[in-house]
Amino acid sequence: MRDFISQSVQKMKPSGIRRYFDIAATMENVITLGIGEPNFVTPGHIMQAGMDSLMAGKTAYTSNSGTIELRRAISAYIERLYGVYYSPDDQVLVTVGVSEALFLALRAVLDPGDEVIVVQPCFVANAAAVEMAGGVPVIVNALIDDEFQITGAALEDAITPRTKAILISYPNNPTGAVLDHAHMLEVAAVAEKHDLLVISDEIYERLVYDVDHECFASLPGMYDRTILLSGMSKSYAMTGWRVGYATASAPLMDAMRKLHQYLIMSAPTMSQHAALRALTEGEGDVEDMRQQYDRRRRLIVNGFNNLGLTCFEPRGAFYAFPNIEASGMSDEDFCERLLMEEQVAVVPGSAFGDSGRGFIRASYTNSYENIEEALERMARFMRRHG
Ligand SMILES: Cc1ncc(COP(=O)(O)O)c(C=O)c1O
C-alpha cells in the first residue's frame, strides 16, 4: 500500500515537549513544572454556569460567531481593559481556544508561499500553524540580551517581498517576557512601513506582575492591522472548556468566520455559557489566581538565581526561563537527567525555538510547597553537576 500521509504533514516536526511528559507519566513521585496550563480547577460559579446551561437544555449549536451575549461581553471586556472597541455584531468571533483562532487568522490571510514572521521562542504550535495554513514561517529570534523582547531591527532583517504578517505573543510562552511600550512601537513601525498584518496572541494578558498589559491593537495606527487573539484557558483556568476569541476589522473577521463555519460550526455551547460568566463575574477569580502565581513566581525566580541558574525576571504568564549553562549540559540533557535523577519535570528551551537553547522552561503552575520541594531537588542536582 502506498504511504497516504501527505508530504507536508510528514515534514512537520512533532512538538518537542511531549517526550518529557511521556517519560514522566511512567514515573512515580514526579513534580512537574512542565505543563503549560493552570493547576487550578475552574472557579465553581463558572463551572455552574456551564452546567446550568446544559440542564436548561441548551445543547444545540449557537450562532457561528458565538452567542450574542458572549460576543457583547467580549467586546465590553476589551473596551473596559484597553479602551479598544470591537463591534459584537461583526468584529468578534468565538473560537475553540486560541488554537483555532490562530489557525483561522493565518488561513484567512495567507496565500500559498506567503511568509509570516514567527517570533521565537514561542508556543510550539506557531510555526506549524503557519505551515498548516499554507504559509512559510520565517523565524526571528528574540534574545535574552533584550529579555526576550523582539526588536524592530531583528524584524527588519527578515522582511522579504513575500512577508505578509508578524506573529507575536506577549506575555510570552515560554519565557514569561512582556513587551514594553518602546518595543511595541518598534513592531508597529515595522508593520506600518512594510504594510504588514500583526497577529497578536495575548492569551496571557491577565497574568502580568508589576506591569500593566498593553493591547497591541490600541497602539496608534494598529487597530486595522491587528488580529487580536485571546481566550479563557489561562486567565480563568479553563483550558479544557476550549473557548477563545478573535477580534479584528469586519472584513478580516468575515473571512475568519467563513472558515470557522465550515471547520467547527460553533464553539461548545456550554463552554460559551461558562465563558460569559467568567468574563462578567470572574474578576475576583483572576486576581486571586494572579496573586498566587505571583508569589510562586518570586519563589522560583529567586530559587533559580540562588542555584546559579540565571533567571531574568519574567513579568507575565506563568513561566520562568532560567539559563542552565552553569550545569555544563545541553538543555535537553539537563531535562532528561533532572527527570531521571530527581523526578522533576521541566522542558528544554530549545523546544520553543533555537533562541531557547541553553534555557529551560519551568511552569509555576504547581503548588508553592511543590515548587519548594522541586527547588530542593534541583539544588541537589546542581551540587552534583554544577
Ligand atoms: C501562547 C499560547 N497561545 C495559545 C495557546 C493555546 O490556547 P488555547 O487553550 O486557547 O487553545 C497556548 C497554550 O499553551 C499558548 O501558550
The ligand as an SDF file (V2000), in Angstrom:
LIG
                    3D

 16 16  0  0  0  0  0  0  0  0999 V2000
    0.8830   31.4440   23.6380 C   0  0  0  0  0  0  0  0  0  0  0  0
   -0.2250   30.4440   23.5870 C   0  0  0  0  0  0  0  0  0  0  0  0
   -1.2060   30.6040   22.6970 N   0  0  0  0  0  0  0  0  0  0  0  0
   -2.2150   29.7260   22.6060 C   0  0  0  0  0  0  0  0  0  0  0  0
   -2.2870   28.6200   23.4230 C   0  0  0  0  0  0  0  0  0  0  0  0
   -3.4320   27.6760   23.2690 C   0  0  0  0  0  0  0  0  0  0  0  0
   -4.5270   28.1710   23.9610 O   0  0  0  0  0  0  0  0  0  0  0  0
   -5.9880   27.6150   23.8810 P   0  0  0  0  0  0  0  0  0  0  0  0
   -6.1930   26.7030   25.0450 O   0  0  0  0  0  0  0  0  0  0  0  0
   -6.8540   28.8350   23.9890 O   0  0  0  0  0  0  0  0  0  0  0  0
   -6.1740   26.9130   22.5830 O   0  0  0  0  0  0  0  0  0  0  0  0
   -1.2780   28.4040   24.3600 C   0  0  0  0  0  0  0  0  0  0  0  0
   -1.2980   27.2030   25.2250 C   0  0  0  0  0  0  0  0  0  0  0  0
   -0.3210   26.8230   25.8210 O   0  0  0  0  0  0  0  0  0  0  0  0
   -0.2270   29.3460   24.4520 C   0  0  0  0  0  0  0  0  0  0  0  0
    0.7600   29.2070   25.3430 O   0  0  0  0  0  0  0  0  0  0  0  0
  1  2  1  0
  2  3  1  0
  2 15  2  0
  3  4  2  0
  4  5  1  0
  5  6  1  0
  5 12  2  0
  6  7  1  0
  7  8  1  0
  8  9  2  0
  8 10  1  0
  8 11  1  0
 12 13  1  0
 12 15  1  0
 13 14  2  0
 15 16  1  0
M  END
$$$$
